[in-house]
Amino acid sequence: MEEIILKARGKINLSLDIIGKRKDGYHLVDMIMQSVDIYDTIKIKKRDDKEIKIFCSNPNIPSNESNLAYKAAILIMNHYGLNEGVNIHIDKKIPMAAGMAGGSSNAAAVLVGMNELFSLNVDLSVLKALGLKLGADVPFCIEGGSVRAQGIGEVLTPIPFMDIVVLICKPDDSVSTEMVYKKFNINEPYARPDNERLIEGLREKSLEKISSSMANSLESVTPKLIIDIDKIKNIMTNSKAVVSMMTGSGPTVFGLYRNIYDASGDFEKLSKEFKETYITKTSEGGVEIESRY
C-alpha cells in the first residue's frame, strides 16, 4: 500500500459543562460530543525520504510544523521508528477556528491512516493515548460517534446515538479557544447542562428532552466577543429549530431540527449572510478509511 484516503469528521458539543479547574490551568469538563457528517478528506502518500509535506486546499491553514496533522505524522514516525515520510493532502471542508475540532480530526486521521499505511497494527486504544499528546479532542475524533467526555476531555464513554438533522453556521469572525477559557470565570453564574437527562433523551430518541437538557458554559464568554452568535441563534430558534447552541468555545452555532425541510428555510436565510453555513446530520463515526491504493 502506497496511499490511503480518509474522512476526518468534525464535531459539535450537545453540551459543555465546566466543573472545575486543575492546578496546571486545565479546566475539568463534562460534555456530550457528537460527530457530524461534515468532514475533511485526508490523503496520505508514502515518501522515499523522511520528510513530511503538508498540502491544503485552504491557503490559511499552516503547512509547517504547527499543523496538528504534521505533529501527528512526526509522532508516529518517531514512536515507531519509521524510515519513510509522507505527503499529506488536506481537502478542507470543516470550518477552521470554529469549535468543531477541525485540526484535531485531521491529526486523528493521520494517526489512523499511518497506522494502516505502514501496517503498524496498533490498537485503537493505543492510538487514542498517542492522540492525547496532541490535544484533548484527538482521542474522540479517532472513533467519533456519540460520547460523554470528562476529565480534561480525555475520559470517553460511548452513549446512545440519535440520527438528527443539524444546521451549522459559523460567523465570519473567529476566536481563540485559549482566550475564551482564560476569560471564563468559574466563580460567576454560567449555564450548565443536565447531561444525565440529555443521555436519557438520546436513548429515548426524544429531541425535546435532549434540547431542554443542553447548555454550553462557554456561552458566558464568547457571545460577548462575537455578536453574530446570538443573532444566528435567534434566527434558528425563532424559526423551525428545536434548539440552537454554540459548539465548543465557538464561534460556530448549530441548530437541531426535526427534518431537513425545517432546516432548509433557515439555511436559505443564513447562507445569504454567512458563507460557512451547512446542512448536515449527526454521524456514528469519526475517522473513516475511504480507500487504499
C-alpha positions in Angstrom: 0.0 0.0 0.0 1.4 3.4 -1.0 -1.6 5.7 -0.4 -4.6 6.0 1.8 -7.6 8.3 1.7 -9.7 9.0 4.8 -12.7 11.1 6.0 -12.0 13.2 9.1 -15.3 14.2 10.6 -15.9 17.4 12.6 -17.9 17.5 15.9 -20.4 19.6 17.8 -21.0 19.8 21.5 -24.5 18.9 22.6 -23.4 20.1 26.0 -20.3 21.6 27.6 -20.2 21.9 31.4 -17.1 23.2 33.2 -17.0 21.6 36.6 -13.6 22.8 37.9 -10.0 23.8 37.2 -6.8 21.9 37.8 -3.7 23.4 39.4 -2.0 23.2 35.9 -4.6 25.5 34.5 -6.6 22.9 32.5 -10.4 23.1 33.0 -12.3 20.0 34.1 -15.3 19.3 31.8 -18.3 17.1 31.5 -19.6 17.3 27.9 -21.5 15.4 25.3 -19.6 15.3 22.0 -21.2 14.3 18.7 -19.7 13.7 15.3 -21.3 15.3 12.3 -21.1 14.4 8.7 -19.0 17.4 7.7 -15.5 16.1 7.0 -12.1 16.9 5.6 -10.7 14.5 3.1 -7.2 13.4 4.1 -4.9 11.7 1.5 -1.6 10.3 2.9 1.1 9.0 0.5 4.4 7.4 1.3 7.7 9.2 0.5 11.1 7.6 -0.1 12.7 10.1 2.3 11.8 11.0 5.9 10.2 14.3 5.0 6.7 15.3 5.9 4.9 17.6 3.5 1.5 19.2 4.1 -0.7 20.4 1.3 -4.1 22.0 1.9 -7.0 23.3 -0.2 -7.3 26.2 2.3 -4.3 28.6 2.0 -5.0 29.9 5.5 -4.1 26.5 7.0 -0.4 26.3 8.0 1.7 23.7 6.1 4.5 23.6 8.6 5.3 22.0 12.0 2.5 24.0 13.7 -0.1 22.0 11.8 -1.6 19.2 14.0 -1.5 16.8 11.1 2.2 17.4 10.8 2.6 16.8 14.6 0.6 13.6 14.3 2.9 12.3 11.5 6.1 13.1 13.3 4.7 11.5 16.5 4.0 8.2 14.6 7.4 8.3 12.8 9.4 8.8 15.9 7.4 6.5 18.1 7.6 3.6 15.7 11.0 4.3 14.1 9.7 4.8 10.6 12.3 5.4 7.9 9.8 6.8 5.3 8.0 10.1 5.3 4.6 11.2 4.0 2.8 13.7 1.8 -0.4 14.7 3.5 -3.1 16.4 1.3 -6.0 18.0 3.2 -9.2 18.9 1.3 -10.7 21.3 3.9 -14.5 21.4 4.5 -14.7 21.7 8.3 -14.7 25.4 9.1 -11.4 26.5 10.7 -11.2 28.0 14.2 -14.8 27.1 14.6 -15.1 24.9 17.8 -15.6 21.9 15.5 -12.3 20.1 16.1 -11.1 20.5 12.5 -7.4 20.4 13.4 -7.9 17.5 15.9 -9.9 15.5 13.3 -7.0 15.9 10.8 -4.5 14.7 13.4 -6.8 11.8 14.2 -7.0 10.8 10.5 -3.2 10.9 10.2 -2.8 8.6 13.2 -5.3 6.1 11.8 -4.0 6.5 8.2 -0.4 6.0 9.0 -1.2 3.0 11.2 -2.8 1.4 8.2 -0.3 2.7 5.6 2.7 1.3 7.4 0.9 -1.9 8.7 1.7 -1.0 12.3 -1.3 -2.9 13.6 -1.6 -0.5 16.6 -4.8 -0.9 18.7 -7.3 2.0 18.7 -6.7 2.4 22.4 -3.0 3.0 21.8 -3.7 5.5 19.0 -6.0 7.4 21.3 -3.3 7.5 24.0 -0.9 8.9 21.4 -3.6 11.3 20.2 -4.0 12.8 23.7 -0.4 14.1 23.4 -1.6 16.2 20.6 -4.8 17.5 22.1 -7.8 16.6 24.3 -10.2 16.3 21.3 -8.0 14.0 19.2 -8.9 10.7 21.0 -12.6 11.4 20.5 -12.1 12.3 16.8 -10.4 8.9 16.1 -13.6 6.9 16.9 -16.2 9.6 17.0 -19.9 9.0 17.3 -21.8 10.0 20.5 -19.6 10.2 23.6 -19.6 11.7 27.1 -16.2 13.3 27.7 -15.0 14.0 31.2 -11.7 14.9 32.9 -10.0 17.4 30.6 -11.9 15.7 27.7 -9.8 12.5 27.6 -12.2 10.2 29.6 -14.6 9.0 26.9 -17.8 7.0 27.5 -19.9 5.9 24.5 -23.6 6.9 24.8 -26.7 6.2 22.7 -26.7 7.7 19.1 -29.6 9.5 17.6 -29.9 10.5 13.9 -30.6 14.3 13.9 -30.6 16.9 11.2 -28.1 19.7 12.1 -27.8 23.2 10.6 -24.3 24.7 11.2 -23.4 28.3 10.8 -20.1 29.9 11.5 -19.8 33.7 11.9 -17.2 35.4 9.8 -15.1 36.3 12.9 -13.1 33.7 14.8 -12.0 33.5 18.4 -9.1 31.8 20.3 -10.0 28.8 22.4 -7.2 29.6 24.8 -8.6 33.2 25.2 -12.1 32.0 25.8 -11.1 29.6 28.6 -8.9 32.3 30.1 -11.8 34.8 30.2 -14.2 32.2 31.7 -14.8 32.8 35.4 -15.9 29.7 37.3 -17.0 31.9 40.2 -19.6 33.8 38.2 -23.0 32.3 37.2 -23.0 30.3 34.0 -25.3 27.9 32.1 -25.0 24.3 33.0 -26.5 21.3 31.1 -28.2 18.2 32.6 -26.0 15.5 31.0 -27.8 12.6 32.6 -31.2 13.8 31.2 -29.6 14.5 27.9 -28.3 11.0 27.6 -31.8 9.7 28.5 -33.1 11.8 25.7 -30.7 10.2 23.3 -31.7 6.8 24.5 -35.4 7.6 24.1 -34.8 9.4 20.8 -36.6 12.4 22.3 -35.4 15.6 20.6 -37.5 17.6 23.1 -35.8 16.0 26.2 -32.3 16.5 24.5 -32.9 20.1 23.7 -34.2 21.0 27.2 -31.1 19.5 28.8 -28.5 21.2 26.6 -26.2 24.1 27.6 -22.7 25.4 26.9 -20.9 27.0 29.9 -18.7 29.0 27.5 -21.7 30.9 26.2 -21.0 33.2 29.2 -17.9 34.3 27.3 -17.8 34.0 23.5 -21.1 35.8 22.5 -19.8 38.9 24.3 -16.9 38.9 21.9 -18.8 38.0 18.7 -22.3 39.4 18.5 -23.3 37.3 15.4 -23.5 34.3 17.7 -26.7 35.5 19.4 -28.0 36.7 16.0 -27.7 33.3 14.4 -29.2 31.5 17.5 -32.2 33.8 17.3 -32.8 33.2 13.6 -32.8 29.5 14.2 -34.9 29.4 17.4 -37.4 31.9 16.0 -37.9 29.6 13.1 -38.0 25.8 13.0 -35.0 24.8 15.1 -35.9 22.8 18.2 -32.8 24.2 19.9 -29.8 26.3 19.0 -26.5 26.5 20.8 -22.8 27.4 20.3 -20.4 24.5 19.9 -17.2 24.2 21.9 -15.6 27.6 22.6 -17.3 28.9 19.4 -18.0 30.8 17.5 -19.9 28.3 15.4 -23.6 27.9 16.1 -25.7 24.9 15.4 -29.4 24.1 15.4 -31.2 20.7 15.8 -34.2 20.1 13.5 -36.9 17.5 13.2 -36.3 17.1 9.4 -34.3 18.5 6.5 -37.2 20.6 5.3 -37.4 22.6 8.5 -33.6 23.2 8.3 -33.7 24.3 4.7 -35.6 27.5 5.3 -33.0 28.7 7.9 -30.2 27.6 5.6 -31.6 29.9 2.9 -31.7 32.8 5.3 -28.3 32.3 7.0 -26.3 31.3 3.9 -27.1 34.7 2.3 -25.1 36.4 5.1 -22.7 33.7 6.3 -20.8 31.7 3.7 -19.9 28.9 6.1 -23.4 27.5 6.5 -24.2 23.8 6.1 -27.0 21.3 6.5 -25.7 18.0 7.8 -26.6 15.3 10.3 -25.2 13.5 13.2 -22.7 10.7 12.4 -22.0 7.4 14.2 -18.3 7.5 13.3 -15.2 9.8 13.4 -12.3 8.9 11.1 -13.3 6.6 8.2 -11.0 4.9 5.7 -12.4 5.7 2.2 -9.9 3.9 0.0 -6.4 2.3 -0.1 -4.0 2.1 -3.1 
